[in-house]
Amino acid sequence: MASPAVTRTVRPLEGLHLAASGPPGLTGLVVEHLGLLGAGTRVHGGVGARAELPGPSDGRTAHIALSGRGFGRQDASVGWAADPASGMRDEATVQAATGIMAVHGRRDGAPRGLAVDYAATAMGVLAVQGLLAGLLAQARGGPAGRVDTSADRAGLLAVSQYLAAAGADEGEAAELAPGGPPFTSADGCPFELETLDPGAWAAFWRALDAPADAIRAGWRPFQFRYATACAPFPPALHTTTRSHPWQRIEAAAATSGAEVCRLRTLAERAAEHDGAAPWSFAPYGSGHRPLAAPPAARPLAGLTVLEAGRRIQAPLAAHLLGRLGADVVRIEPPGGDPLRGMPPACSGISARWLALNRGKQAVEVDIKSAAGRRRLREMTAEADVFLHNWAPGKAAGLGLDSGDLAAVNPALVYAYTGGWADRIPDPPMGTDFMVQARTGVGEAVRPQDEAPAPSLMTLLDVLGGLMGAEAVLAGLLLRERTGAGVRVDSSLLGAADALTAPALRRAHRGGAPRRPAGFRRPLRTADGWIAPTDTCAAAAAAYDLRALPTGEALAQLRDHGLPATAVTTDPADLHHDPRFTGSISRDAHGAPAVPDPWSFA
């Protein structure tokens, strides 16, 4: 098709029309994000309420379409499972099958369901990504098409680092055992602790008179909790914090260089919520020259992404852009990314690192030197996207902020995936667990009969990476429609708000924001666990299945019209799980690799 005309739009989907059909649990976030990006629906000649696509829904699939302003109809189909016969019928069964319950439950020593709709939220973002990528391909001269994605593919992507580690050539560097934050003060204040510096860790605990051996023993599980989703601390550390009031703990943090954050409630977060979109777009410059039409299966082919990312958020965003066809060049410090060596390894390379960075070209650049910064600017002049998640202020301090790089490439999409997006006064360090603590996620992920505690699964790093890629795709489409470069910002705070949105709405209405006692708690069998669907969980819990093998327990519930699925208790088992037959492969290093989360036609 001919490329849609360049417009003066300030939102990527301005003037496009949206239609959706299917259950709100599948369409809700997709419709919300597309609306925030500018899409509306023409009703009786005007713009009004969103229309429904014709056709019945089976409750397990949904359909979304965008069209208008010179774009052909771009379709998306979403569902709970890529294979309808897999037995995954809702959020609970997807969490159970994909290993989310197993990873989240490591802190507690048994599988636990997240009391938020994590897989559905991630799937919604992936669907928006697919639609934006399809429209971007159209804007470059490609045909209209369709994208499919599913919650089980989103779940596999969410656990991909844990799956990679489970299939590595060696074991974990830290113990997988129950335990972890939050800590609690003498006056009953639960809190998260964060530092990347072992010296600050030790100084914090010494200021509270913790035993020296407990301080030494506690650093390793604390350091690796991002990788292992558990932190079996010496009990003496919890005893130490319970003997000091919150004011003394804050003082210890201030003098040591560590940071602490009190766990906020969902009610507190709802009261301060500013209603901001999860990303922002600031166009600048001009002079973009459209590229040749890409193949349908690789809508970003021909585009170059420079990624200067750390840990998970930005590397995952760039990984997804690479899976969509972009050439990703990873900027690493002299000597390479130290996380390449983080155990466990496959063929000498960190399995977790490969899960986020396989297929990228790496270039070592010393951005602390003038020559290194000059080289990075030269690379940016030929790139389409520059993506980073550096600490706040670092880019400006190095002369590598959006204004600096726009001077050498006015058509650049400059993407920053940060922690707080300047929306929270006096925020703590913008890391996954601190953002969970500050935004009420610690309450939202657990039902009412469990004490609030942030999940040690990196929920927000992963979701923040997904939303970072979503923002880049929206920025690229905006560039195609306006001819101008653009800065796009996304954050872990935006990810937290997307994840807790239903709970925050319940809080705004004055209801109980948390899920009821026992919500999404799997049922024990003689040899494992099973998870019923949310709608039949109460009825299924009435059966005593503890003496039955898992297969027989599932059959008994099925005979009574109660759908359920087996809980994956070890991510390594996903390789041979018939629910994912042919889905999980191994890369050139032998590391497990999950499938692309979308398919294009």
C-alpha positions as CSV (number, residue, x, y, z in Angstrom):
1,M,0.0,0.0,0.0
2,A,1.0,3.6,-0.4
3,S,2.4,5.2,2.8
4,P,-0.1,7.2,4.8
5,A,0.4,10.9,4.4
6,V,2.6,12.8,6.9
7,T,0.3,14.7,9.4
8,R,0.7,17.2,12.2
9,T,-0.6,14.7,14.8
10,V,0.8,14.9,18.3
11,R,-0.3,11.4,19.3
12,P,0.8,8.3,17.4
13,L,-2.8,7.1,16.8
14,E,-4.5,10.4,16.3
15,G,-7.4,10.1,13.8
16,L,-7.4,6.3,13.8
17,H,-10.5,4.3,14.7
18,L,-10.6,1.5,17.2
19,A,-13.0,-1.5,17.5
20,A,-12.8,-4.3,20.0
21,S,-14.8,-7.4,20.9
22,G,-14.3,-9.9,23.7
23,P,-14.1,-10.1,27.5
24,P,-12.7,-7.0,29.3
25,G,-10.1,-9.2,31.0
26,L,-8.5,-9.6,27.6
27,T,-9.3,-6.2,25.9
28,G,-9.2,-3.8,28.8
29,L,-5.6,-2.7,28.8
30,V,-5.3,-2.8,25.0
31,V,-8.3,-0.5,24.5
32,E,-7.0,1.8,27.3
33,H,-3.5,2.2,25.9
34,L,-4.7,2.6,22.3
35,G,-7.1,5.3,23.5
36,L,-4.3,7.1,25.4
37,L,-2.2,6.9,22.1
38,G,-5.0,8.8,20.3
39,A,-7.3,6.2,18.8
40,G,-11.1,6.7,19.0
41,T,-14.1,5.2,17.3
42,R,-16.4,6.8,14.8
43,V,-20.0,6.4,15.9
44,H,-22.8,7.8,13.6
45,G,-20.5,10.2,11.9
46,G,-18.8,11.4,15.1
47,V,-16.2,10.3,17.6
48,G,-17.7,8.6,20.6
49,A,-17.8,5.4,22.6
50,R,-15.7,2.5,21.3
51,A,-17.6,0.2,19.0
52,E,-17.6,-3.6,19.1
53,L,-16.3,-5.8,16.4
54,P,-19.1,-8.1,15.1
55,G,-19.1,-11.8,16.0
56,P,-19.4,-13.8,19.1
57,S,-16.7,-14.4,21.7
58,D,-16.0,-17.6,23.4
59,G,-14.7,-15.8,26.5
60,R,-11.1,-17.0,25.8
61,T,-10.3,-14.8,22.8
62,A,-10.7,-11.2,21.8
63,H,-10.2,-9.1,18.7
64,I,-9.1,-5.5,18.2
65,A,-8.8,-3.5,15.0
66,L,-7.4,-0.1,14.1
67,S,-8.0,1.7,10.8
68,G,-8.3,5.2,9.3
69,R,-6.2,8.1,8.1
70,G,-4.8,6.2,5.2
71,F,-4.0,3.0,7.1
72,G,-5.6,-0.3,6.2
73,R,-7.3,-2.3,8.9
74,Q,-4.7,-3.6,11.3
75,D,-6.1,-6.6,13.3
76,A,-5.0,-8.2,16.5
77,S,-6.3,-11.4,18.1
78,V,-5.5,-12.1,21.8
79,G,-6.4,-15.1,23.9
80,W,-5.4,-17.0,27.1
81,A,-3.4,-19.6,25.3
82,A,-1.8,-20.1,21.9
83,D,-3.1,-23.7,22.0
84,P,-6.8,-23.7,22.9
85,A,-6.5,-27.4,24.0
86,S,-3.8,-26.6,26.6
87,G,-6.2,-26.2,29.5
88,M,-5.2,-22.6,30.1
89,R,-8.5,-20.7,30.4
90,D,-7.9,-17.7,32.5
91,E,-5.2,-15.7,34.5
92,A,-4.9,-18.3,37.3
93,T,-4.3,-21.3,34.9
94,V,-1.9,-19.3,32.8
95,Q,0.1,-18.3,35.9
96,A,0.1,-21.9,37.1
97,A,1.2,-23.4,33.8
98,T,3.9,-20.9,32.7
99,G,5.8,-21.0,36.0
100,I,4.8,-17.6,37.4
101,M,3.3,-19.2,40.5
102,A,6.4,-21.2,41.1
103,V,8.8,-18.2,40.8
104,H,6.6,-15.9,42.8
105,G,6.2,-18.6,45.5
106,R,9.9,-19.2,46.0
107,R,9.9,-16.6,48.9
108,D,7.2,-18.6,50.6
109,G,8.5,-22.1,49.9
110,A,5.5,-23.2,47.7
111,P,3.7,-22.0,44.6
112,R,1.6,-18.9,45.0
113,G,-0.6,-17.1,42.5
114,L,-0.2,-13.4,42.0
115,A,-3.3,-11.6,43.1
116,V,-2.9,-9.2,40.1
117,D,-3.6,-10.1,36.5
118,Y,0.1,-10.1,35.5
119,A,-0.1,-12.3,32.4
120,A,-3.1,-10.5,31.0
121,T,-1.4,-7.1,31.6
122,A,1.7,-8.2,29.9
123,M,-0.3,-9.7,27.0
124,G,-2.2,-6.5,26.6
125,V,1.1,-4.5,26.2
126,L,2.3,-7.1,23.7
127,A,-0.9,-6.8,21.7
128,V,-0.4,-3.0,21.5
129,Q,3.2,-3.6,20.5
130,G,2.0,-5.8,17.7
131,L,-0.6,-3.4,16.4
132,L,1.9,-0.5,16.5
133,A,4.5,-2.6,14.7
134,G,1.9,-3.5,12.0
135,L,0.9,0.2,11.5
136,L,4.6,1.1,11.4
137,A,5.1,-1.4,8.6
138,Q,2.2,0.1,6.7
139,A,3.6,3.6,7.1
140,R,6.7,2.3,5.4
141,G,4.7,0.9,2.5
142,G,3.9,-2.6,3.7
143,P,0.4,-4.2,3.6
144,A,-2.2,-4.3,6.4
145,G,-2.1,-7.5,8.4
146,R,-2.9,-9.2,11.6
147,V,-1.0,-10.0,14.8
148,D,-1.8,-12.8,17.3
149,T,-0.5,-13.0,20.9
150,S,-1.6,-14.8,24.0
151,A,-1.3,-14.7,27.8
152,D,0.7,-17.9,28.0
153,R,3.3,-16.5,25.6
154,A,3.4,-13.4,27.8
155,G,3.9,-15.7,30.9
156,L,6.7,-17.6,29.2
157,L,8.4,-14.3,28.4
158,A,8.0,-13.1,32.0
159,V,9.8,-16.2,33.4
160,S,12.4,-16.5,30.5
161,Q,15.3,-15.6,32.7
162,Y,14.4,-18.1,35.4
163,L,13.8,-20.7,32.7
164,A,17.2,-20.0,31.2
165,A,18.9,-20.3,34.6
166,A,17.1,-23.6,35.3
167,G,18.4,-25.0,32.0
168,A,22.0,-23.8,32.4
169,D,25.2,-26.0,32.5
170,E,25.7,-25.3,36.2
171,G,23.7,-24.5,39.3
172,E,22.7,-21.2,40.9
173,A,25.3,-19.1,42.7
174,A,23.0,-18.5,45.6
175,E,20.7,-20.8,47.5
176,L,17.1,-21.3,46.4
177,A,15.3,-21.4,49.7
178,P,12.4,-19.6,51.3
179,G,12.9,-16.1,52.8
180,G,13.2,-12.5,51.9
181,P,12.1,-9.0,52.6
182,P,10.2,-7.0,53.7
183,F,11.8,-6.2,57.0
184,T,9.6,-4.9,59.9
185,S,10.5,-2.2,62.5
186,A,9.7,-2.4,66.2
187,D,6.7,-0.1,65.7
188,G,5.3,-2.4,63.0
189,C,6.4,-0.6,59.8
190,P,7.2,-3.0,57.0
191,F,9.9,-1.8,54.6
192,E,12.2,-2.6,51.7
193,L,15.9,-2.1,51.8
194,E,18.0,-1.3,48.7
195,T,21.6,-0.8,47.9
196,L,24.0,-2.0,45.2
197,D,27.0,-1.4,47.4
198,P,28.2,-4.1,49.9
199,G,29.8,-1.4,52.0
200,A,26.6,0.4,52.4
201,W,24.8,-2.9,53.2
202,A,27.3,-3.6,56.0
203,A,27.2,0.0,57.3
204,F,23.4,0.0,57.5
205,W,23.4,-3.2,59.6
206,R,26.3,-2.2,61.8
207,A,24.4,1.0,62.6
208,L,21.6,-1.2,63.9
209,D,24.0,-3.5,65.9
210,A,23.3,-6.6,63.8
211,P,25.7,-9.6,64.4
212,A,28.7,-9.5,62.1
213,D,28.2,-13.0,60.9
214,A,24.6,-12.3,59.9
215,I,25.7,-9.2,58.0
216,R,28.3,-11.2,56.0
217,A,25.9,-14.1,55.4
218,G,23.1,-11.9,54.3
219,W,24.8,-10.0,51.5
220,R,24.9,-12.8,49.0
221,P,21.1,-13.7,49.1
222,F,20.3,-10.0,49.1
223,Q,22.6,-9.4,46.1
224,F,21.2,-12.3,44.1
225,R,17.5,-11.9,45.0
226,Y,16.8,-10.2,41.6
227,A,18.1,-13.4,39.9
228,T,16.7,-16.1,42.3
229,A,13.4,-14.6,43.4
230,C,14.2,-15.5,47.0
231,A,16.5,-14.3,49.8
232,P,17.0,-16.7,52.7
233,F,18.5,-14.1,55.1
234,P,19.9,-15.1,58.5
235,P,17.0,-14.7,61.0
236,A,19.1,-12.4,63.0
237,L,18.6,-9.6,60.4
238,H,14.9,-9.7,60.8
239,T,15.3,-9.8,64.6
240,T,17.5,-6.8,64.4
241,T,15.0,-4.6,62.6
242,R,12.2,-5.7,64.9
243,S,14.2,-4.3,67.8
244,H,14.4,-0.7,66.4
245,P,11.8,1.9,65.7
246,W,11.3,3.2,62.1
247,Q,12.9,6.5,62.9
248,R,16.1,4.7,64.0
249,I,16.1,2.6,60.8
250,E,15.7,5.7,58.6
251,A,18.6,7.2,60.4
252,A,20.7,4.1,59.8
253,A,19.9,4.3,56.1
254,A,20.8,7.9,55.8
255,T,24.2,7.5,57.4
256,S,25.1,4.4,55.6
257,G,24.1,5.3,52.0
258,A,21.5,2.5,51.8
259,E,17.9,3.4,51.1
260,V,14.7,2.2,52.8
261,C,11.1,2.6,51.7
262,R,8.1,2.0,53.8
263,L,5.5,-0.3,52.1
264,R,2.7,2.0,51.0
265,T,-0.9,0.9,50.8
266,L,-3.1,0.8,47.7
267,A,-5.3,3.4,49.4
268,E,-2.3,5.7,49.8
269,R,-1.3,5.3,46.1
270,A,-4.9,5.8,44.9
271,A,-5.0,9.1,46.9
272,E,-1.9,10.5,45.2
273,H,-2.3,9.0,41.7
274,D,-2.0,11.7,39.1
275,G,-3.7,9.8,36.3
276,A,-0.8,10.3,34.0
277,A,-0.3,8.0,30.9
278,P,2.5,5.4,31.3
279,W,4.6,7.1,28.7
280,S,5.2,10.6,27.3
281,F,6.2,11.8,23.8
282,A,8.0,15.1,23.0
283,P,8.6,15.6,19.3
284,Y,11.6,17.6,18.1
285,G,13.6,18.0,14.9
286,S,12.7,16.9,11.4
287,G,14.2,15.4,8.3
288,H,13.2,11.7,8.7
289,R,13.4,9.8,5.4
290,P,11.1,6.7,5.3
291,L,12.8,3.3,4.7
292,A,11.8,0.5,2.4
293,A,8.8,-1.6,3.2
294,P,9.7,-4.5,5.6
295,P,8.6,-8.1,5.4
296,A,5.3,-8.8,7.3
297,A,7.0,-11.1,9.9
298,R,9.7,-8.5,10.7
299,P,8.0,-5.1,10.7
300,L,11.1,-3.3,12.1
301,A,13.5,-4.7,9.6
302,G,16.0,-2.1,8.4
303,L,15.8,0.0,11.6
304,T,18.8,0.3,13.9
305,V,18.5,0.5,17.7
306,L,21.4,1.6,19.9
307,E,20.8,0.2,23.4
308,A,22.8,1.4,26.5
309,G,20.9,-0.7,29.0
310,R,21.6,-2.1,32.4
311,R,20.1,-5.2,34.1
312,I,16.6,-6.0,32.8
313,Q,14.3,-3.0,31.8
314,A,16.1,-1.5,28.8
315,P,17.8,-4.7,27.6
316,L,14.4,-6.5,27.5
317,A,12.8,-3.6,25.6
318,A,15.7,-3.7,23.0
319,H,15.4,-7.5,22.9
320,L,11.7,-7.2,21.9
321,L,12.5,-4.6,19.2
322,G,15.1,-7.1,17.9
323,R,12.6,-9.9,17.8
324,L,10.4,-7.5,15.7
325,G,13.3,-7.2,13.1
326,A,15.4,-4.3,14.3
327,D,19.2,-4.5,14.2
328,V,20.1,-4.0,17.9
329,V,23.6,-2.7,18.8
330,R,24.3,-2.9,22.5
331,I,26.7,-0.3,24.0
332,E,28.9,-1.9,26.6
333,P,31.7,-0.6,28.8
334,P,35.3,-1.5,28.1
335,G,35.8,-5.1,28.9
336,G,32.1,-5.9,28.1
337,D,29.0,-6.1,30.3
338,P,30.1,-7.7,33.6
339,L,26.7,-9.4,33.8
340,R,27.8,-11.7,30.9
341,G,29.6,-13.7,33.6
342,M,26.8,-13.9,36.1
343,P,26.1,-17.5,37.0
344,P,24.7,-19.9,36.0
345,A,26.2,-20.1,32.6
346,C,25.7,-21.8,29.2
347,S,28.9,-22.3,27.2
348,G,30.6,-19.8,29.5
349,I,28.0,-17.0,29.1
350,S,25.3,-16.1,31.7
351,A,22.1,-17.9,30.9
352,R,20.1,-15.0,32.2
353,W,22.1,-12.5,30.2
354,L,21.4,-14.5,27.0
355,A,17.7,-14.5,27.7
356,L,17.7,-10.7,27.3
357,N,20.6,-10.1,24.9
358,R,21.0,-13.0,22.5
359,G,21.2,-11.8,18.9
360,K,22.5,-8.3,19.7
361,Q,25.7,-6.9,18.3
362,A,27.9,-5.6,21.1
363,V,30.2,-2.5,20.8
364,E,32.5,-1.4,23.7
365,V,32.4,2.3,24.2
366,D,33.9,4.2,27.2
367,I,31.2,6.9,27.6
368,K,33.3,8.4,30.5
369,S,35.9,9.6,28.0
370,A,35.4,12.4,25.4
371,A,36.5,10.1,22.6
372,G,34.0,7.5,23.7
373,R,31.1,10.0,23.8
374,R,32.2,11.4,20.4
375,R,32.0,7.8,19.0
376,L,28.6,7.3,20.5
377,R,27.3,10.5,18.9
378,E,28.7,9.3,15.5
379,M,26.8,6.0,15.9
380,T,23.7,7.8,16.9
381,A,23.8,9.9,13.7
382,E,23.1,6.7,11.7
383,A,20.6,5.1,14.1
384,D,16.8,5.2,14.4
385,V,16.5,4.7,18.2
386,F,18.8,5.4,21.2
387,L,17.5,3.5,24.3
388,H,18.9,3.6,27.8
389,N,17.9,3.3,31.5
390,W,20.8,5.1,33.1
391,A,20.4,6.7,36.5
392,P,18.6,10.0,36.6
393,G,20.7,12.9,35.4
394,K,23.5,10.7,34.0
395,A,22.7,11.3,30.3
396,A,22.6,15.1,30.8
397,G,25.8,15.0,32.8
398,L,27.5,13.1,29.9
399,G,26.1,15.4,27.2
400,L,24.1,12.5,25.9
401,D,20.6,13.6,26.6
402,S,17.9,13.9,24.0
403,G,18.7,17.5,23.1
404,D,22.4,16.6,22.7
405,L,21.7,13.6,20.4
406,A,19.0,15.4,18.4
407,A,21.6,17.9,17.4
408,V,23.4,15.1,15.5
409,N,20.2,13.2,14.4
410,P,17.0,15.3,14.4
411,A,15.0,12.2,13.3
412,L,16.2,10.1,16.3
413,V,13.7,8.4,18.6
414,Y,15.4,8.9,22.0
415,A,13.9,6.5,24.5
416,Y,14.5,6.6,28.3
417,T,13.1,3.8,30.4
418,G,13.5,5.0,34.0
419,G,12.1,4.5,37.5
420,W,9.8,7.3,38.4
421,A,9.3,9.6,35.4
422,D,9.5,12.7,37.8
423,R,6.0,11.9,39.0
424,I,6.8,11.1,42.7
425,P,8.2,13.7,45.1
426,D,11.4,12.7,46.8
427,P,11.4,9.1,45.4
428,P,13.6,6.3,46.6
429,M,16.0,4.5,44.3
430,G,14.1,3.5,41.1
431,T,14.6,-0.3,41.3
432,D,11.9,-3.0,40.9
433,F,11.4,-3.8,44.6
434,M,11.5,-0.2,45.8
435,V,8.9,0.8,43.2
436,Q,6.8,-2.2,44.3
437,A,7.0,-1.0,47.9
438,R,6.3,2.7,47.1
439,T,3.3,2.1,44.9
440,G,1.2,-0.5,46.8
441,V,2.2,-3.4,44.6
442,G,3.3,-5.2,47.7
443,E,-0.3,-5.2,48.8
444,A,-1.8,-5.9,45.4
445,V,0.1,-9.0,44.6
446,R,-1.1,-10.8,47.8
447,P,-4.6,-11.6,49.0
448,Q,-6.0,-10.2,52.3
449,D,-4.9,-13.1,54.4
450,E,-1.2,-12.6,53.5
451,A,1.0,-9.9,54.8
452,P,1.9,-7.3,52.2
453,A,5.2,-8.1,50.5
454,P,6.7,-7.1,47.1
455,S,7.1,-10.2,44.9
456,L,10.8,-11.2,44.5
457,M,10.0,-12.1,40.9
458,T,11.1,-9.0,38.9
459,L,7.5,-8.1,38.0
460,L,8.1,-4.4,37.2
461,D,11.5,-4.7,35.5
462,V,9.8,-7.1,33.0
463,L,6.6,-5.1,32.6
464,G,8.6,-1.9,32.5
465,G,10.7,-3.4,29.6
466,L,7.5,-4.4,27.8
467,M,6.2,-0.9,28.2
468,G,9.5,0.6,27.1
469,A,9.3,-1.3,23.8
470,E,5.7,-0.2,23.5
471,A,6.8,3.5,23.9
472,V,9.6,3.1,21.3
473,L,7.1,1.6,18.8
474,A,4.7,4.4,19.4
475,G,7.5,6.9,18.9
476,L,8.6,5.3,15.7
477,L,5.1,5.5,14.4
478,L,4.8,9.1,15.4
479,R,8.0,9.8,13.6
480,E,6.7,8.2,10.4
481,R,3.5,10.2,10.6
482,T,5.1,13.6,11.4
483,G,8.6,13.3,9.9
484,A,10.1,14.5,13.2
485,G,12.2,12.9,15.8
486,V,10.7,12.3,19.2
487,R,11.8,11.7,22.8
488,V,9.8,8.9,24.5
489,D,9.8,8.3,28.3
490,S,8.5,5.2,30.2
491,S,9.0,4.1,33.7
492,L,8.6,1.4,36.3
493,L,6.1,3.6,38.0
494,G,4.0,3.4,34.8
495,A,4.3,-0.3,34.9
496,A,3.2,-0.5,38.5
497,D,0.2,1.7,37.8
498,A,-0.9,-0.5,34.9
499,L,-0.5,-3.6,37.0
500,T,-2.5,-2.2,40.0
501,A,-5.1,-0.3,38.0
502,P,-8.0,-2.6,38.9
503,A,-7.1,-2.4,42.6
504,L,-6.7,1.4,42.5
505,R,-10.1,1.7,40.9
506,R,-11.6,-0.4,43.7
507,A,-9.8,1.8,46.2
508,H,-11.2,5.0,44.5
509,R,-14.7,3.5,44.8
510,G,-14.2,3.0,48.5
511,G,-14.1,-0.8,48.3
512,A,-11.5,-3.3,49.5
513,P,-8.6,-2.9,47.0
514,R,-7.1,-6.3,47.8
515,R,-8.3,-9.7,46.7
516,P,-10.1,-11.9,49.2
517,A,-8.4,-14.5,51.5
518,G,-7.1,-17.5,49.6
519,F,-7.3,-15.9,46.2
520,R,-5.3,-17.9,43.6
521,R,-3.8,-20.2,46.1
522,P,-3.2,-23.5,44.4
523,L,-4.5,-26.8,45.8
524,R,-2.1,-29.5,47.1
525,T,-2.2,-33.0,45.6
526,A,-0.2,-36.1,46.5
527,D,2.6,-35.3,44.1
528,G,2.2,-31.6,43.3
529,W,-0.2,-28.7,43.0
530,I,-3.2,-27.8,40.8
531,A,-4.8,-24.4,40.1
532,P,-8.5,-24.1,39.4
533,T,-9.8,-21.2,37.3
534,D,-10.7,-18.1,39.3
535,T,-14.5,-18.6,38.8
536,C,-14.5,-22.2,40.2
537,A,-11.8,-21.8,42.8
538,A,-14.2,-21.8,45.8
539,A,-16.0,-24.9,44.6
540,A,-12.7,-26.7,43.9
541,A,-11.4,-25.9,47.3
542,A,-14.2,-28.0,48.8
543,Y,-12.6,-31.2,47.5
544,D,-9.7,-32.8,49.5
545,L,-7.2,-33.7,46.8
546,R,-4.2,-34.3,48.9
547,A,-4.2,-38.1,48.6
548,L,-4.7,-38.1,44.8
549,P,-2.0,-37.8,42.1
550,T,-2.2,-34.6,40.1
551,G,-3.7,-36.3,37.1
552,E,-6.5,-38.0,39.1
553,A,-7.2,-34.7,41.0
554,L,-7.6,-32.8,37.7
555,A,-9.9,-35.6,36.4
556,Q,-12.1,-35.5,39.5
557,L,-12.5,-31.7,39.2
558,R,-13.2,-32.0,35.5
559,D,-15.9,-34.6,36.1
560,H,-17.6,-32.1,38.3
561,G,-17.3,-29.3,35.7
562,L,-14.5,-27.5,37.5
563,P,-11.6,-26.7,35.1
564,A,-8.1,-26.6,36.5
565,T,-4.5,-27.2,35.4
566,A,-1.3,-28.5,36.9
567,V,1.1,-26.0,38.5
568,T,4.6,-26.0,37.1
569,T,6.8,-26.2,40.1
570,D,10.2,-26.0,38.4
571,P,10.8,-23.8,35.3
572,A,13.1,-26.6,33.9
573,D,10.0,-28.8,33.5
574,L,8.6,-26.4,30.9
575,H,10.9,-27.9,28.2
576,H,8.9,-31.1,28.2
577,D,5.5,-29.8,29.2
578,P,2.8,-30.9,26.7
579,R,1.0,-27.6,27.2
580,F,3.9,-25.9,25.4
581,T,5.0,-28.6,22.9
582,G,7.5,-27.2,20.4
583,S,7.5,-23.8,22.0
584,I,10.7,-23.8,24.0
585,S,14.0,-24.2,22.1
586,R,17.7,-23.8,22.8
587,D,20.0,-21.1,21.4
588,A,23.4,-21.5,19.9
589,H,24.9,-21.5,23.4
590,G,22.5,-24.2,24.6
591,A,20.4,-21.8,26.7
592,P,16.7,-22.2,26.8
593,A,14.8,-19.7,24.7
594,V,11.1,-18.9,24.8
595,P,9.1,-18.3,21.6
596,D,8.4,-14.9,20.1
597,P,5.3,-13.6,21.8
598,W,3.6,-12.5,18.6
599,S,2.9,-14.0,15.2
600,F,2.2,-11.8,12.1
601,A,0.2,-12.6,9.0
